[in-house]
């Protein structure tokens, strides 16, 4: 049952939908609860080829985490997600893919050790957050932006204890960050300390080590 059907459902149909979503949450929680190590969630575009700098960066970043004993979680698809899963698996780490059923998307990439495919974005997004000690966000489109602002909002409102959010590729994110400073901060819609909720870097080693370092400080 897709989201439109849920919203339009009768009372009986709504009960069925709630049961289905509950089952999906339970299944997703079971997958991520089996992780026996700290985990990072890596986001980015599904549309880039394996020769793209974002793919290569994701592969390097994930490999760095895997060598430090971390699990790497992605949306399980192609592009940046594949690069991250591939880097984790090649480095001997645990590679996790939380996929989503979409009409025009490919299935899970071949570099995943632990997988689950969701029907609903909201259940999937919770399972991205639940085990994560930090987020790495590489260049991407609307889906990546949704995941980025979801993470920042949860941290800003203290709904989750983990941090930080690392933005990789300063050239890609520069315009958005300028807009945040000029428009959001300038209009008083966010506080100056909210600009510290994310960390910007172009170095794969720094991206991984920033998350690991913050985790070790909390621990």
C-alpha positions as CSV (number, residue, x, y, z in Angstrom):
1,X,0.0,0.0,0.0
2,X,1.6,3.3,-1.1
3,X,1.3,6.6,0.8
4,X,-1.5,8.0,-1.4
5,X,-3.6,4.8,-0.7
6,X,-2.9,5.2,3.0
7,X,-4.1,8.8,3.0
8,X,-7.2,8.0,1.1
9,X,-8.0,4.8,2.9
10,X,-11.3,4.0,4.8
11,X,-11.2,3.3,8.5
12,X,-10.6,-0.4,7.8
13,X,-8.0,0.3,5.2
14,X,-6.2,2.7,7.6
15,X,-6.0,-0.1,10.3
16,X,-4.4,-2.4,7.7
17,X,-2.0,0.3,6.7
18,X,-1.0,1.0,10.3
19,X,-0.4,-2.7,10.8
20,X,1.8,-2.9,7.7
21,X,3.8,0.2,8.8
22,X,4.3,-1.3,12.3
23,X,5.6,-4.5,10.7
24,X,8.0,-2.5,8.6
25,X,9.3,-0.6,11.6
26,X,9.8,-3.9,13.5
27,X,11.6,-5.5,10.6
28,X,13.9,-2.4,10.1
29,X,14.6,-2.1,13.8
30,X,15.5,-5.8,13.9
31,X,18.1,-5.3,11.2
32,X,19.8,-2.3,12.7
33,X,19.6,-3.7,16.3
34,X,21.9,-6.5,15.2
35,X,24.8,-4.1,14.6
36,X,27.5,-4.9,17.1
37,X,29.6,-1.8,16.5
38,X,29.2,2.0,16.0
39,X,27.7,3.0,12.7
40,X,27.7,5.9,10.4
41,X,25.0,6.7,7.8
42,X,26.2,8.0,4.4
43,X,23.9,9.8,2.1
44,X,24.3,10.9,-1.5
45,X,23.1,10.8,-5.1
46,X,22.0,7.5,-6.7
47,X,22.7,9.0,-10.2
48,X,26.5,9.2,-10.3
49,X,28.7,6.6,-12.1
50,X,31.6,4.8,-10.4
51,X,34.0,7.3,-12.0
52,X,32.4,10.3,-10.3
53,X,34.4,12.1,-7.6
54,X,31.5,11.6,-5.2
55,X,31.4,7.9,-5.7
56,X,35.2,7.7,-5.2
57,X,35.0,9.9,-2.1
58,X,32.2,7.8,-0.6
59,X,34.2,4.6,-1.2
60,X,37.3,6.1,0.5
61,X,35.3,7.5,3.5
62,X,33.5,4.3,4.0
63,X,36.7,2.3,3.9
64,X,38.2,4.6,6.5
65,X,35.2,3.9,8.8
66,X,35.4,0.1,8.2
67,X,39.1,0.0,9.1
68,X,38.2,1.7,12.4
69,X,35.7,-0.9,13.1
70,X,32.5,0.9,12.2
71,X,29.5,-0.3,10.2
72,X,28.5,1.8,7.2
73,X,24.8,2.3,6.4
74,X,23.4,3.6,3.1
75,X,20.1,3.6,1.2
76,X,21.4,0.5,-0.6
77,X,21.1,1.9,-4.1
78,X,23.5,2.8,-6.9
79,X,25.8,5.9,-7.1
80,X,27.2,7.3,-3.9
81,X,25.4,4.6,-1.9
82,X,27.1,1.9,-3.9
83,X,30.5,3.6,-3.5
84,X,30.1,3.7,0.3
85,X,28.9,0.1,0.6
86,X,31.7,-1.0,-1.7
87,X,34.3,0.9,0.3
88,X,33.1,-0.6,3.5
89,X,33.0,-4.2,2.2
90,X,36.4,-3.9,0.5
91,X,37.9,-2.8,3.8
92,X,36.5,-5.8,5.6
93,X,33.8,-3.8,7.4
94,X,30.0,-4.3,7.8
95,X,28.1,-2.9,4.9
96,X,24.4,-2.2,5.4
97,X,21.8,-1.2,2.8
98,X,18.3,0.1,3.7
99,X,16.6,0.2,0.4
100,X,13.3,1.6,-0.8
101,X,10.8,0.3,-3.3
102,X,10.4,2.9,-6.1
103,X,8.9,2.5,-9.6
104,X,12.0,3.7,-11.5
105,X,14.8,2.8,-9.1
106,X,17.2,0.0,-9.4
107,X,17.5,-2.6,-6.7
108,X,20.1,-3.0,-4.0
109,X,23.7,-2.7,-5.1
110,X,26.0,-5.8,-4.9
111,X,28.2,-4.6,-2.0
112,X,25.8,-5.2,1.0
113,X,26.2,-7.6,3.8
114,X,23.0,-6.8,5.7
115,X,19.9,-5.5,3.9
116,X,16.3,-4.6,4.2
117,X,14.0,-2.9,1.7
118,X,11.2,-0.6,2.8
119,X,8.0,0.5,1.2
120,X,7.7,3.8,3.2
121,X,10.3,6.6,3.4
122,X,9.4,7.5,7.0
123,X,10.1,4.1,8.4
124,X,13.3,3.9,6.5
125,X,14.4,7.3,7.7
126,X,13.9,6.4,11.3
127,X,16.1,3.3,10.7
128,X,18.8,5.5,9.2
129,X,18.9,7.5,12.4
130,X,18.4,4.8,15.1
131,X,21.9,3.2,15.0
132,X,23.9,6.1,13.6
133,X,26.6,8.0,15.5
134,X,26.9,10.5,12.7
135,X,26.0,11.3,9.1
136,X,28.2,11.9,6.1
137,X,26.3,13.8,3.3
138,X,27.8,13.8,-0.2
139,X,26.4,15.6,-3.2
140,X,22.9,14.6,-4.1
141,X,19.4,15.7,-5.1
142,X,16.0,16.2,-3.4
143,X,16.3,12.9,-1.5
144,X,19.7,13.8,-0.1
145,X,18.5,17.2,0.9
146,X,15.6,15.7,2.7
147,X,17.9,13.4,4.6
148,X,20.3,16.2,5.4
149,X,17.7,18.6,6.8
150,X,16.0,15.8,8.7
151,X,19.2,15.0,10.4
152,X,20.0,18.6,11.2
153,X,16.5,19.2,12.6
154,X,16.7,16.1,14.9
155,X,20.0,17.3,16.3
156,X,18.9,20.9,16.6
157,X,15.8,20.0,18.5
158,X,17.6,17.4,20.7
159,X,15.5,14.5,19.5
160,X,18.7,12.5,19.0
161,X,21.9,12.6,21.0
162,X,24.3,11.7,18.2
163,X,26.1,14.2,16.0
164,X,27.7,15.5,13.8
165,X,26.5,16.0,10.2
166,X,29.5,16.2,7.8
167,X,29.0,17.8,4.4
168,X,31.5,16.6,1.9
169,X,32.5,18.7,-1.1
170,X,32.7,22.4,-0.3
171,X,32.1,23.5,-3.9
172,X,28.9,21.6,-4.1
173,X,27.4,22.9,-0.8
174,X,28.8,26.4,-0.9
175,X,25.7,28.1,-2.3
176,X,23.3,26.4,0.1
177,X,25.5,27.3,3.1
178,X,25.7,30.9,2.0
179,X,21.9,31.0,1.7
180,X,21.5,29.5,5.2
181,X,23.8,32.1,6.6
182,X,22.4,35.1,4.7
183,X,18.7,34.3,4.7
184,X,18.0,32.0,7.6
185,X,20.5,33.4,10.1
186,X,20.1,36.9,8.7
187,X,16.3,36.8,9.3
188,X,16.7,35.3,12.8
189,X,15.1,32.0,11.7
190,X,18.0,30.0,13.1
191,X,20.6,30.8,15.8
192,X,24.3,31.4,15.2
193,X,25.1,28.1,17.1
194,X,23.0,26.2,14.6
195,X,25.7,26.8,12.0
196,X,27.9,24.5,14.1
197,X,25.5,21.6,13.5
198,X,27.3,20.6,10.4
199,X,31.0,20.3,9.4
200,X,32.3,21.0,5.9
201,X,35.3,19.2,4.4
202,X,36.9,18.1,1.1
203,X,39.1,15.5,2.7
204,X,37.8,11.9,3.0
205,X,40.0,11.2,6.0
206,X,38.8,14.3,7.8
207,X,35.2,13.4,7.1
208,X,35.5,10.0,8.8
209,X,37.8,11.1,11.6
210,X,35.5,14.1,12.5
211,X,32.6,11.7,13.2
212,X,34.8,9.1,14.9
213,X,36.4,11.8,17.1
214,X,33.1,13.2,18.2
215,X,31.8,9.8,19.0
216,X,34.9,9.0,21.1
217,X,34.5,12.3,23.0
218,X,30.9,11.4,23.8
219,X,31.9,7.8,24.8
